[in-house]
Amino acid sequence: MADESTGTVLLAGAANLSIAVAKCVAGLLSGSTALMAEAAHSVADTLNQVFLLTALKRSQKPADAAHPFGYGLERYFWALLAAVGIFVLGAGFSIVEGIQAVLNPEPVASLAVVYTVLAVSFVFEGASWLRAVRQVRREAKEEGISALEHLKDAEPALKTVAFEDSAALIGLVLAAAGVTLSVVTDHHFWDGTASIAIGLLLIGVAFTLGRDNKAMLIGQSLSADVQQEIRTTIAAVPGIDAVVELLTLRMAADEVLVVVRVDLDDSETTGAAVEQLAETVDREVRERFPTVRHLFLDPTPQADPAPLADPASAPPGVR
């Protein structure tokens, strides 16, 4: 998964770098604020690819004494920085420049250059977007879920690229619409309005990515449906009477920690029996849920409900 995500990020980075230069040149020649906003968007995306490559590289470091569960959570830290980059570099620049262009509108020149750059950018962004979408769909098919469901918990680098490229394609349409309306209506504030719209779009993307990565960094469990499936799998193992408590924690998109407290059958109380039972549970869960990398079993008798007090024995005034 990490190797394929690396390829997706590299393609996105190469496309964004080339497009950023083209948009910047075209924006300066034409005076289009919307095109300059798109240039800032592409610059932010290019820098974000560096963050994402760093995340993929550092998260693959082996576990050590200081980090016994590995460095998987680093992916979400660097992806969070990428979300901040989208907000500050992309959205901030687009909105500020857009407001200035609305207040002091100027005509758009070099339309041939503008439309050519927008068309070429759409092709390059589309190629990067298609690769990300194909990876999402393939991984979702392997897990037996929809692409949208998989995207929620996908590798953060892949998720960020998918969101960035989607926003980039929409942003290009907005930029083209702004330039066209400015020329057709001869009201040049449309160009600045498109820049503001691009900024608001990027705020939405940055907020969504930031929120999701923050949730993973502070510790997020598996969905209730998956937890119930794990409970059922463990409870079906001979020798286990009940699953008392189940705790799950995502360490990475493909790495989950599971801690489970179980009530054992009275015949499974010897050390050897408990050890064999723990191995069986570990094997059954890992076979059905490959992302479970760490499983800890705690044999704990299920607490019996407290007996009801005899009203006759209650102190006066309590009956």
N, C-alpha and C positions, 0 to 999 in steps of 0.2 A: 504493500500500500504506500509506504513512504517513498519508494523508488519511483512509482508512477506519479505520485504527487509532486516529486521533485521535477520530473519532466514537464508536468502541467505548469508549474510555477516558472520554470525557465522559459517556456514558450510565451507565457503571459508577460514576463519581464522583457524579453526581446521585442515583442510586439509593442508594448507600452513605451519603451525607450525610443523606438523608431517613430512611433506616432507622435510622441511628445515633441520631438524636434520639428516634425512636419507641421504640426498644429501651431507651434510657437512662431515659426517663420510665416505661415499663412496668416496668423493673427496679427502679426506686426505689419505685414504688407496691406492687409485689408482694413485694419482698424476695428475688426469685429471683437467685441467684448465676449460674446458667447464662445467664439473660437479660442480666445485666450483662457477662458474658464475651462474649456476642455483640455487645453494644454496643461494647465495647472493640475487638472484631474489626472492626466496621464503621468505627469511628473510624480504626483503622490503615489500612484499605483506602481510606478517603477521602483521608488524607494521602498514601498511595501513588500515588493518581491524579495528585496534583500532581507527584510525582517523575516519573511516566511522561509527563505532558504536557511537562515540562521536557526530558526525554530526546528526545521527538519533535521539539521545537522546535530544540534545540541541535544535534541530529545532522544537520539539514538545512542548516547553515551551509556555504557553499562552501569548497572547499579554498583554502589560502593558503600562503605561504612557510613558516610554522611547522608547518603540518599539510598536507603535500602530498597526502595521500590522504583528506583531509576529516575530518569529525568523527563518522563513523558509530559508532565504538566508544563514544561518549558514551552511547548507548542502553543499553549493558550496565552502565555505571557507575551510572547513575541507577536502573536496574532492580535492581542489587545493593543499593542503598540501600533500595529498596522491600522487598526480602527481609529486610533487617535490621529495617525497621519492623514487618513482620509478626511477626518473632521477639520483638522487645522489647515493643512495644505490645500486640500481640494475644496471643501465647503466654504471655509473662511475666505479664501481668495475670490471664489466665484461670487459670493454674495456681496462682498465689499466692492468689487469691480462692477458688478451688476447695478448696484445702487447708484454709483457714480455715473454709469452710462445712462441710466434712466433720468437722472437729474440734469445731465449735460450730454444729450444724445448727439452722436456724430454719424454721418452716412457711412455705409459699408462699401468699400472699394474692392477691386480685384476679385469679382465674383467667380470667375473661372477657376482661380486658385483655391478659393474657399470651397467650392463644391467638389473639386477634384480631391482635395485633402480629406474632406468629410467622407467621400465615397471610398477612398483607399483605406481610411481609418476604420470604416465599417467592415471592410473585408478582413483586415488584420484582427480586429477585435472579435469579429464573428468566428474566425478560425480558432482563436484562443478559447472563446466561450463554448464552441462545439466540443473541444477536447475535454473541458471541465464537465460539461453535461454528459458526455459519453461515459466518463469515469464514474460520475455519480450514478447513472443508470445501471452500469454494469455491477457496481458494488451493491446497489439496492436489490438487483435481481438475485445476486448471490445470497443475500440475507432474506430474500422472500418478502420484501416490503416495498412500498412505493418510493419513488425518487425523492419526493418532498419529505417523507418521513426520515429517509436516510440522511438527507441534507442537514437536518436538525442536529444530528450527532456525528456528522462526517468529520474526517481529518480537517483540522482548522485551516491548514494551508489550502486544501481543495475548496473548502467552504468559502474562504475569503476570495479566492480567484473567481469562483462562480458568481458571487455577489458583485465583485468589482466589475467583471466583464458585462454582467447584465446591466449594471448602472451605466457603464460606458456606452453600450449600444443605445440605451434610452437617452443618454446625454447627447449623443450625436444627432439623434432625431430632433431633440429639443433645440440644439444649436442650428440645425438646418431650418427648422421652422422659424426661429427667431430672425435669422438672416433673410429668409424669404419674405416674411411679413414686413420687415423693415423696407425691403426694396419695393414690394408690391403696393403697400399702403403709403409709402413715403413718410411713415412715422417711425423714426429710428429708435424710439425707446423700446421697441420689441426685441432688439438685440440684447439690451441690458436685462429685459424681463426674462429672456431665455437663460441668461447667465445666473440670475437669481433662482430660477427654477432648477437649474443644474445643481446649485449649491444646496437647495432644500432636499433634492434627491440624495445627495451625498450625506447629508445629515441623517436621513433615514437609514441609509446603509451603515454608516458609522455607529449609529445607536444600536441597531440590531446586532451587529458583530460584537460591539463592546459589551452589550448585555449578555450575550451568550457566552463569551469568553470569561467574563467576570463570574458567571454562575459556575463554570467549570473550575476556575481557580479556587473558589471558596469551598468547593466540594459538592458534587451533584451525583445523585443516585441514578440507577437505571429507572426506566419507566415502570409504572405499577404493573402493567401487563407482563413485562419481562420478569419482574421480581416474583410475580405469582407463578410463572412457569418454572422458575428456579426452585421455588418452594415445593411445587408439585413433584419435580424431579427428585428432590432430596427426600421428601416424605415417602416416595414410592420405594426407596431402598429398604430391603428387608432388615429389620433390627431397629428401625427408627419409628417411634410411636407418634411423634409430632414435631413440627418445626416451631420452636418457641419464639425465636426472633431471627430476622434476616436483615443484614445491613449490607448495602452495596455502595461502592464509590468508583467513579470513573477516574482512572489515572491518565488515560489517553483515549483516543477514539477507538483503539484496538486493544485496550488493556483495562481490565476491571478487577477491583478488589472485592471479595465477598467474605463476610464474617457471619457465621450462622450458629445459633444456639439450638440444640436439639434435645429432645427427651428420648432416651434410649429404652429399648425393651429390657425387661429385667434380666433376660438371659445374656445380654450383651454388656456385661459390667466388668469383665476381666480386662487387664491391660492389653493382651493380645487381641481380644475381640474388638475392643475400641479402636485399636490401631488399624485392624483390617477393615473395619467399618469406615474409618476416615479415608482410607485409600479408595474404597469403593465409591464413596460420595464424591471425592475429588475427580475420579475418573469419569463418572457418569455426568457430572456437571460440565467438565471440560469438553467432553465429546459433543454435548448438545449446544454448549455456549463457548465457542473457541476463544472469545475475547476475555473470558475469565482466566486471568493469569495467576492470581493468588487467592486461595481459599483456605480459611481457617475454621475448623470445626470445634465447637465448645459443647461437650456433653453436659447439659444442665437439666436436672429434673424439673418438670413442669409444676409450677406451684399449684397446690390444691386450693380451691376456693375456701375462704374462711367460713367456718360453721356459723350458722345463725345462733345468736344468743337466746337463751331461754328467758322469756319475759318474766317468769316467776322469780328468776335469780337476779333481775335488775334492781339496782338501788331505788329507794322510794323517789318518786318524782321523775324517773326516767322511763317507766313503763308506758 
